[in-house]
Amino acid sequence: MIGNFIQVANALSFSALLFIVASGFTLIFGLLRVVNLAHGSLYLIGGYVGMVVAVATGSFFLAFVVAAFAIAVVGYGLDRWLLERVKDTELKQVLLTLGFAMVLNDLALVLWGGDTRTIPLPDMLLGAVRMGPFFYPKYRMMVIVAGIVIFVALWFIYNRTKLGALIRAGVDDREMVQAMGINIRRLFVLTFMLGSALAGLAGTLGGAFLTLYPGADAEILVFALAIVIIGGRGSLAGAAVGSLLVGFLANFGQIWFPEFSYFIIFGPMAVLLAFRPLGLFGRA
């Protein structure tokens, strides 16, 4: 009983982290039509930046803020100065973001080496919290809460603000939005920066319990791609549902069928795509 509760809670905390990563990825993919293969590298660099700030200042909150801001700036540069030059060719965009990811990975390897790193936690997040007859790590509970808070905040922005209305309209018909006199380029930049900031924030969150190491970017990117494909491009609800599915399948798959852990995720995804090619919440 206790073991089952712990595994469910672990799956929820992992799903919350995946949602933060995938929500930024699906916003960029949904509006800009760019499969940003550098998204995982932005996650990893964000984690390293958060680690440096946390070690230097002792403030975990400041690490979140600085990592999100720094990766938003990197995202701005990627979108404004690189992707802008290949905006009409999807294959070039994919290759460009893949090359940019390799550059970031090599830069991280030079700056922080190949050893596994962990972001130190503040005293208030150490230890476990009691939940009835069970105990669970405070930090993982905080990750679950952070995922819920970010989902609510994004839902509010997406459904109750002018920016959200423009993003939804841009996902559905960006040519019409541009024809109405909206500065679609500015909207693209803001969306890319928001998605990048979420990747940096997730990197700091994940760096404290999944650790940071060369290759972590590719692993998180694979999960994000699966979530977006399952949930549907540009769908916030799809990202949430997809994160839960992938988080639970990944967590329990490693326990029940460790040799088929990836097949347990991508097998059902292939079946789903056979019947719903646009994903659970995707629209043509």
DRENDO-1510 file (C-alpha; in Angstrom, 1 decimal, always signed):
<recs>
REC; n; res; u; v; w
REC; 1; MET; +0.0; +0.0; +0.0 .
REC; 2; ILE; +2.7; +2.5; +1.0 .
REC; 3; GLY; +4.8; +1.5; -2.0 .
REC; 4; ASN; +1.9; +2.1; -4.4 .
REC; 5; PHE; +1.2; +5.5; -2.8 .
REC; 6; ILE; +4.9; +6.5; -3.2 .
REC; 7; GLN; +4.9; +5.4; -6.9 .
REC; 8; VAL; +1.7; +7.3; -7.7 .
REC; 9; ALA; +3.2; +10.4; -6.0 .
REC; 10; ASN; +6.5; +10.0; -7.9 .
REC; 11; ALA; +4.5; +9.7; -11.1 .
REC; 12; LEU; +2.6; +12.9; -10.3 .
REC; 13; SER; +5.8; +14.8; -9.5 .
REC; 14; PHE; +7.4; +13.7; -12.7 .
REC; 15; SER; +4.2; +14.5; -14.7 .
REC; 16; ALA; +4.2; +18.0; -13.2 .
REC; 17; LEU; +7.8; +18.6; -14.3 .
REC; 18; LEU; +7.1; +17.2; -17.8 .
REC; 19; PHE; +4.1; +19.5; -18.1 .
REC; 20; ILE; +6.2; +22.6; -17.4 .
REC; 21; VAL; +8.6; +21.5; -20.1 .
REC; 22; ALA; +6.0; +20.4; -22.6 .
REC; 23; SER; +3.7; +23.4; -22.1 .
REC; 24; GLY; +6.4; +25.7; -23.4 .
REC; 25; PHE; +7.2; +23.3; -26.2 .
REC; 26; THR; +3.6; +23.0; -27.4 .
REC; 27; LEU; +3.1; +26.8; -27.3 .
REC; 28; ILE; +6.1; +27.3; -29.6 .
REC; 29; PHE; +5.1; +24.3; -31.8 .
REC; 30; GLY; +1.5; +25.3; -32.0 .
REC; 31; LEU; +1.9; +29.0; -32.9 .
REC; 32; LEU; +5.3; +29.1; -34.7 .
REC; 33; ARG; +5.0; +25.7; -36.4 .
REC; 34; VAL; +8.6; +25.1; -35.3 .
REC; 35; VAL; +9.7; +21.8; -33.8 .
REC; 36; ASN; +12.3; +23.4; -31.5 .
REC; 37; LEU; +14.8; +20.6; -31.0 .
REC; 38; ALA; +16.8; +22.9; -28.8 .
REC; 39; HIS; +14.1; +22.9; -26.2 .
REC; 40; GLY; +15.7; +20.1; -24.2 .
REC; 41; SER; +19.0; +22.0; -24.2 .
REC; 42; LEU; +17.3; +25.1; -22.9 .
REC; 43; TYR; +16.0; +22.9; -20.1 .
REC; 44; LEU; +19.5; +21.7; -19.3 .
REC; 45; ILE; +21.2; +25.1; -19.5 .
REC; 46; GLY; +18.4; +26.6; -17.3 .
REC; 47; GLY; +19.2; +23.9; -14.7 .
REC; 48; TYR; +22.9; +24.7; -14.8 .
REC; 49; VAL; +22.2; +28.5; -14.5 .
REC; 50; GLY; +19.8; +27.8; -11.6 .
REC; 51; MET; +22.5; +25.7; -9.9 .
REC; 52; VAL; +25.1; +28.4; -10.2 .
REC; 53; VAL; +22.7; +31.0; -8.8 .
REC; 54; ALA; +21.5; +28.8; -6.0 .
REC; 55; VAL; +25.1; +27.9; -4.9 .
REC; 56; ALA; +26.3; +31.6; -5.2 .
REC; 57; THR; +23.4; +33.2; -3.4 .
REC; 58; GLY; +21.8; +30.4; -1.3 .
REC; 59; SER; +18.4; +31.5; -2.7 .
REC; 60; PHE; +16.4; +28.8; -4.5 .
REC; 61; PHE; +13.7; +31.3; -5.4 .
REC; 62; LEU; +16.3; +33.6; -7.1 .
REC; 63; ALA; +17.6; +30.6; -9.0 .
REC; 64; PHE; +14.2; +30.1; -10.5 .
REC; 65; VAL; +13.9; +33.8; -11.5 .
REC; 66; VAL; +17.3; +34.1; -13.0 .
REC; 67; ALA; +17.1; +30.8; -14.9 .
REC; 68; ALA; +13.8; +31.6; -16.4 .
REC; 69; PHE; +14.9; +35.1; -17.4 .
REC; 70; ALA; +18.3; +33.9; -18.8 .
REC; 71; ILE; +16.7; +31.2; -20.9 .
REC; 72; ALA; +14.0; +33.6; -22.1 .
REC; 73; VAL; +16.8; +35.9; -23.4 .
REC; 74; VAL; +18.5; +32.9; -25.1 .
REC; 75; GLY; +15.1; +32.0; -26.7 .
REC; 76; TYR; +14.8; +35.6; -27.9 .
REC; 77; GLY; +18.2; +35.4; -29.6 .
REC; 78; LEU; +17.4; +32.0; -31.1 .
REC; 79; ASP; +14.1; +33.2; -32.5 .
REC; 80; ARG; +15.1; +36.8; -33.5 .
REC; 81; TRP; +18.5; +36.2; -35.0 .
REC; 82; LEU; +18.5; +32.6; -36.2 .
REC; 83; LEU; +15.0; +31.2; -36.8 .
REC; 84; GLU; +14.0; +34.5; -38.5 .
REC; 85; ARG; +16.4; +33.7; -41.3 .
REC; 86; VAL; +14.8; +30.3; -42.1 .
REC; 87; LYS; +11.2; +31.1; -41.2 .
REC; 88; ASP; +9.8; +29.8; -44.6 .
REC; 89; THR; +11.6; +26.4; -44.5 .
REC; 90; GLU; +10.5; +23.9; -41.9 .
REC; 91; LEU; +13.4; +21.5; -42.6 .
REC; 92; LYS; +16.0; +24.2; -42.1 .
REC; 93; GLN; +14.3; +25.2; -38.9 .
REC; 94; VAL; +14.6; +21.7; -37.5 .
REC; 95; LEU; +18.2; +21.4; -38.6 .
REC; 96; LEU; +19.0; +24.9; -37.2 .
REC; 97; THR; +17.5; +24.1; -33.8 .
REC; 98; LEU; +19.3; +20.7; -33.7 .
REC; 99; GLY; +22.6; +22.4; -34.4 .
REC; 100; PHE; +21.9; +25.1; -31.8 .
REC; 101; ALA; +21.2; +22.3; -29.3 .
REC; 102; MET; +24.6; +20.7; -30.0 .
REC; 103; VAL; +26.3; +24.1; -29.5 .
REC; 104; LEU; +24.6; +24.5; -26.1 .
REC; 105; ASN; +25.4; +20.9; -25.1 .
REC; 106; ASP; +29.1; +21.4; -25.9 .
REC; 107; LEU; +29.1; +24.8; -24.1 .
REC; 108; ALA; +27.6; +23.1; -21.0 .
REC; 109; LEU; +30.2; +20.4; -21.2 .
REC; 110; VAL; +33.0; +22.9; -21.3 .
REC; 111; LEU; +31.6; +25.1; -18.4 .
REC; 112; TRP; +30.3; +22.4; -16.1 .
REC; 113; GLY; +32.0; +19.2; -17.1 .
REC; 114; GLY; +30.5; +15.7; -17.6 .
REC; 115; ASP; +29.8; +14.9; -13.9 .
REC; 116; THR; +26.3; +14.7; -12.5 .
REC; 117; ARG; +25.3; +17.8; -10.7 .
REC; 118; THR; +22.5; +18.5; -8.3 .
REC; 119; ILE; +21.0; +21.8; -7.3 .
REC; 120; PRO; +21.2; +22.2; -3.5 .
REC; 121; LEU; +17.8; +22.6; -1.7 .
REC; 122; PRO; +17.0; +25.1; +1.0 .
REC; 123; ASP; +16.4; +23.8; +4.5 .
REC; 124; MET; +12.7; +24.4; +4.3 .
REC; 125; LEU; +12.4; +21.9; +1.4 .
REC; 126; LEU; +14.5; +19.2; +3.0 .
REC; 127; GLY; +12.9; +16.2; +4.7 .
REC; 128; ALA; +9.5; +14.8; +4.2 .
REC; 129; VAL; +5.9; +15.9; +4.9 .
REC; 130; ARG; +3.3; +13.7; +6.6 .
REC; 131; MET; +0.3; +12.8; +4.5 .
REC; 132; GLY; -1.9; +10.6; +6.8 .
REC; 133; PRO; +0.0; +7.4; +7.4 .
REC; 134; PHE; +2.5; +8.2; +4.7 .
REC; 135; PHE; +5.6; +10.4; +4.4 .
REC; 136; TYR; +6.7; +12.0; +1.1 .
REC; 137; PRO; +9.6; +14.4; +0.3 .
REC; 138; LYS; +8.7; +18.0; +0.6 .
REC; 139; TYR; +10.5; +19.0; -2.5 .
REC; 140; ARG; +8.6; +16.6; -4.7 .
REC; 141; MET; +5.4; +17.9; -3.2 .
REC; 142; MET; +6.5; +21.4; -4.1 .
REC; 143; VAL; +7.1; +20.3; -7.7 .
REC; 144; ILE; +3.5; +19.0; -7.9 .
REC; 145; VAL; +2.2; +22.2; -6.5 .
REC; 146; ALA; +4.4; +24.2; -8.9 .
REC; 147; GLY; +3.0; +22.2; -11.9 .
REC; 148; ILE; -0.6; +23.0; -10.8 .
REC; 149; VAL; +0.1; +26.7; -10.2 .
REC; 150; ILE; +1.8; +27.0; -13.6 .
REC; 151; PHE; -1.1; +25.2; -15.3 .
REC; 152; VAL; -3.6; +27.6; -13.6 .
REC; 153; ALA; -1.5; +30.6; -14.6 .
REC; 154; LEU; -1.1; +29.5; -18.2 .
REC; 155; TRP; -4.8; +28.6; -18.4 .
REC; 156; PHE; -5.7; +32.1; -17.2 .
REC; 157; ILE; -3.3; +33.7; -19.7 .
REC; 158; TYR; -4.5; +31.4; -22.5 .
REC; 159; ASN; -8.2; +31.9; -21.9 .
REC; 160; ARG; -8.7; +35.2; -20.1 .
REC; 161; THR; -6.2; +37.6; -21.5 .
REC; 162; LYS; -5.7; +39.4; -24.8 .
REC; 163; LEU; -2.4; +37.7; -25.3 .
REC; 164; GLY; -4.0; +34.3; -24.8 .
REC; 165; ALA; -6.7; +35.2; -27.3 .
REC; 166; LEU; -4.1; +36.2; -29.9 .
REC; 167; ILE; -2.1; +33.0; -29.2 .
REC; 168; ARG; -5.2; +30.8; -29.7 .
REC; 169; ALA; -6.1; +32.7; -32.8 .
REC; 170; GLY; -2.6; +32.4; -34.1 .
REC; 171; VAL; -2.7; +28.6; -33.6 .
REC; 172; ASP; -5.9; +28.4; -35.5 .
REC; 173; ASP; -5.2; +30.9; -38.3 .
REC; 174; ARG; -2.2; +33.0; -38.1 .
REC; 175; GLU; -2.7; +34.5; -41.5 .
REC; 176; MET; -6.1; +35.9; -40.4 .
REC; 177; VAL; -4.5; +37.4; -37.3 .
REC; 178; GLN; -1.9; +39.1; -39.4 .
REC; 179; ALA; -4.6; +40.4; -41.8 .
REC; 180; MET; -6.3; +42.0; -38.8 .
REC; 181; GLY; -3.3; +44.3; -38.3 .
REC; 182; ILE; -1.8; +42.4; -35.3 .
REC; 183; ASN; +2.0; +42.4; -35.1 .
REC; 184; ILE; +2.3; +38.7; -35.5 .
REC; 185; ARG; +6.1; +38.9; -35.3 .
REC; 186; ARG; +6.0; +40.4; -31.8 .
REC; 187; LEU; +3.5; +37.7; -30.8 .
REC; 188; PHE; +5.9; +35.0; -32.1 .
REC; 189; VAL; +8.8; +36.5; -30.1 .
REC; 190; LEU; +6.8; +36.7; -26.9 .
REC; 191; THR; +5.5; +33.2; -27.3 .
REC; 192; PHE; +9.0; +31.9; -27.9 .
REC; 193; MET; +10.4; +33.7; -24.9 .
REC; 194; LEU; +7.6; +32.4; -22.7 .
REC; 195; GLY; +8.1; +28.8; -23.9 .
REC; 196; SER; +11.9; +29.1; -23.4 .
REC; 197; ALA; +11.4; +30.6; -19.9 .
REC; 198; LEU; +9.3; +27.6; -18.9 .
REC; 199; ALA; +12.1; +25.3; -20.1 .
REC; 200; GLY; +14.6; +27.2; -17.9 .
REC; 201; LEU; +12.3; +27.1; -15.0 .
REC; 202; ALA; +11.7; +23.3; -15.4 .
REC; 203; GLY; +15.5; +22.8; -15.6 .
REC; 204; THR; +15.9; +24.3; -12.2 .
REC; 205; LEU; +13.1; +22.3; -10.8 .
REC; 206; GLY; +14.3; +19.1; -12.4 .
REC; 207; GLY; +18.0; +19.7; -11.5 .
REC; 208; ALA; +17.2; +19.2; -7.8 .
REC; 209; PHE; +15.8; +15.7; -8.0 .
REC; 210; LEU; +16.5; +14.3; -11.5 .
REC; 211; THR; +20.0; +15.8; -11.5 .
REC; 212; LEU; +21.8; +17.5; -14.3 .
REC; 213; TYR; +24.2; +15.7; -16.7 .
REC; 214; PRO; +25.1; +15.5; -20.4 .
REC; 215; GLY; +22.3; +13.8; -22.1 .
REC; 216; ALA; +19.5; +14.9; -19.8 .
REC; 217; ASP; +18.4; +17.4; -22.5 .
REC; 218; ALA; +17.8; +14.6; -25.0 .
REC; 219; GLU; +15.8; +12.5; -22.5 .
REC; 220; ILE; +13.5; +15.3; -21.5 .
REC; 221; LEU; +13.1; +16.3; -25.2 .
REC; 222; VAL; +11.9; +12.8; -26.1 .
REC; 223; PHE; +9.2; +13.0; -23.4 .
REC; 224; ALA; +8.2; +16.5; -24.4 .
REC; 225; LEU; +7.8; +15.3; -28.1 .
REC; 226; ALA; +5.6; +12.4; -26.9 .
REC; 227; ILE; +3.4; +14.6; -24.8 .
REC; 228; VAL; +2.8; +17.1; -27.6 .
REC; 229; ILE; +2.1; +14.4; -30.1 .
REC; 230; ILE; -0.4; +12.7; -27.7 .
REC; 231; GLY; -2.0; +15.9; -26.5 .
REC; 232; GLY; -2.1; +17.8; -29.7 .
REC; 233; ARG; -0.2; +20.8; -31.1 .
REC; 234; GLY; -0.8; +24.1; -29.3 .
REC; 235; SER; -3.2; +22.6; -26.7 .
REC; 236; LEU; -2.6; +23.4; -23.0 .
REC; 237; ALA; -5.1; +20.8; -21.9 .
REC; 238; GLY; -3.5; +18.3; -24.2 .
REC; 239; ALA; -0.1; +19.1; -22.6 .
REC; 240; ALA; -1.6; +18.4; -19.2 .
REC; 241; VAL; -3.3; +15.2; -20.1 .
REC; 242; GLY; -0.3; +14.0; -22.1 .
REC; 243; SER; +2.1; +14.8; -19.2 .
REC; 244; LEU; +0.0; +12.7; -16.9 .
REC; 245; LEU; -0.1; +9.8; -19.3 .
REC; 246; VAL; +3.6; +9.9; -20.1 .
REC; 247; GLY; +4.6; +10.5; -16.5 .
REC; 248; PHE; +2.6; +7.5; -15.2 .
REC; 249; LEU; +3.6; +5.2; -18.1 .
REC; 250; ALA; +7.3; +6.1; -17.7 .
REC; 251; ASN; +7.2; +5.7; -13.9 .
REC; 252; PHE; +5.3; +2.4; -13.7 .
REC; 253; GLY; +6.8; +1.1; -17.0 .
REC; 254; GLN; +10.3; +1.2; -15.4 .
REC; 255; ILE; +9.1; -0.8; -12.5 .
REC; 256; TRP; +6.9; -3.4; -14.2 .
REC; 257; PHE; +8.8; -3.8; -17.6 .
REC; 258; PRO; +12.1; -2.0; -17.3 .
REC; 259; GLU; +13.4; -3.6; -20.6 .
REC; 260; PHE; +10.4; -2.1; -22.4 .
REC; 261; SER; +10.1; +1.2; -20.7 .
REC; 262; TYR; +10.3; +3.3; -23.9 .
REC; 263; PHE; +8.0; +1.0; -25.8 .
REC; 264; ILE; +5.3; +1.3; -23.1 .
REC; 265; ILE; +5.3; +5.1; -23.8 .
REC; 266; PHE; +5.6; +5.1; -27.6 .
REC; 267; GLY; +3.6; +1.9; -28.3 .
REC; 268; PRO; +0.3; +3.4; -27.1 .
REC; 269; MET; +1.3; +6.7; -28.7 .
REC; 270; ALA; +1.5; +5.0; -32.1 .
REC; 271; VAL; -1.8; +3.3; -31.6 .
REC; 272; LEU; -3.4; +6.7; -30.6 .
REC; 273; LEU; -2.0; +8.4; -33.7 .
REC; 274; ALA; -3.5; +5.7; -35.9 .
REC; 275; PHE; -7.0; +6.8; -34.8 .
REC; 276; ARG; -6.3; +10.5; -33.9 .
REC; 277; PRO; -3.4; +11.8; -36.0 .
REC; 278; LEU; -3.8; +15.3; -34.5 .
REC; 279; GLY; -3.6; +14.0; -30.9 .
REC; 280; LEU; -6.3; +13.9; -28.2 .
REC; 281; PHE; -7.0; +17.7; -28.3 .
REC; 282; GLY; -5.5; +18.6; -31.7 .
REC; 283; ARG; -7.4; +20.4; -34.3 .
REC; 284; ALA; -6.9; +20.7; -38.0 .
</recs>
